[in-house]
Amino acid sequence: MRLNQNILLLGKKVVLVPYTSEHVPRYHEWMKSEELQRLTASEPLTLEQEYAMQRSWREDVDSGDLIDSPSECTFIVLDADKWRAQPGPPEESCMAGDVNLFLTDRGDPTLGEIEVMIAEPSCRGRGLGTEAVLMMLSYGVTKLGLTTFEAKIGQDNEPSLRMFQKLHFEQVAVSSVFREVTLRLTVSQPQRQWLLEQTSHVQEQPYRGGTSEPL
Ligand SMILES: CC(C)(COP(=O)(O)OP(=O)(O)OC[C@H]1O[C@@H](n2cnc3c(N)ncnc32)[C@H](O)[C@@H]1OP(=O)(O)O)[C@@H](O)C(=O)NCCC(=O)NCCS
């Protein structure tokens, strides 16, 4: 998605970078896990399909048809401690997960659906998921004009349910068919203030000097 293709967001525990071809092999390895497939409601892809997926994201960028109406914003989540020890490429060894915003409702451009995955087991439970979500919410509010966020989470996914509830998301629907809960955060002025305070340390930098990576 054009808006975040060349930016890097530097937080305390995580660094968010655009999804590039360099990240595909590790991402593909993660998604072989049946547990992660179940928790993220994802279908397994072949490595070639995963590269095609990443390229189509770039091609959307180049076609320019999403400038005013982005449909998806994806960042790879890097472990900031590892990244600080070795900033820049290769980033594969710093990868912790990903975080996405989907603008699914064309009738309501202020609504975004958020997903997050901290895939590396050694990176879980250290606050990386929380900071990645906060940074993405702040990005959505300040850069994309979003005011409502939804998260669809499996009924039994206790870690994710707890994390989003700690971030002030509230349950608005339950689908017994999909065994899924919808949580929502509506960002009015106090929540906006809170969000900006939580992310006031975040720095935005050009990603690799703003140049596109080779495909
Ligand atoms: C859910 C997930 C993103 C949490 O990320 P994380 O970095 O491990 O979480 P954090 O360290 O930021 O923890 C935030 C809060 O989440 C809750 N939480 C995290 N792990 C938990 C666990 N294993 N059990 C219960 N609650 C947990 C806690 O409330 C925690 O706050 P606390 O540390 O003050 O108790 C991560 O476990 C994950 O990616 N799981 C697999 C994929 C997935 O389920 N994605 C969500 C689909 S939308």
The ligand as an ORCA input file, in Angstrom:
! r2SCAN-3c Opt
* xyz 0 1
  C      -1.876    -12.436     20.653
  C      -0.465    -11.949     20.467
  C      -0.431    -10.966     19.282
  C       0.015    -11.221     21.719
  O       1.276    -10.621     21.473
  P       2.391    -10.554     22.620
  O       3.493     -9.684     22.156
  O       2.754    -11.933     23.012
  O       1.554     -9.849     23.798
  P       2.055     -8.788     24.879
  O       3.341     -9.233     25.480
  O       2.022     -7.438     24.270
  O       0.914     -8.926     25.998
  C      -0.179     -8.045     26.062
  C      -1.275     -8.649     26.910
  O      -1.850     -9.740     26.213
  C      -2.245    -10.753     27.158
  N      -1.463    -11.962     26.892
  C      -0.360    -12.084     26.120
  N       0.047    -13.373     26.108
  C      -0.805    -14.051     26.891
  C      -0.921    -15.415     27.253
  N      -0.061    -16.344     26.789
  N      -1.955    -15.767     28.038
  C      -2.843    -14.861     28.498
  N      -2.786    -13.555     28.179
  C      -1.774    -13.150     27.392
  C      -1.935    -10.206     28.524
  O      -3.088     -9.522     28.967
  C      -0.825     -9.226     28.226
  O      -0.732     -8.217     29.175
  P       0.183     -8.418     30.516
  O       1.513     -8.799     30.021
  O       0.142     -7.106     31.185
  O      -0.473     -9.514     31.270
  C       0.501    -13.145     20.183
  O       0.400    -14.054     21.230
  C       0.243    -13.842     18.864
  O       0.607    -13.354     17.804
  N      -0.402    -15.021     18.884
  C      -0.631    -15.796     17.667
  C      -1.429    -15.105     16.560
  C      -2.709    -14.514     17.026
  O      -3.430    -15.089     17.812
  N      -3.031    -13.332     16.494
  C      -4.261    -12.624     16.799
  C      -5.258    -12.776     15.696
  S      -6.143    -11.234     15.531
*
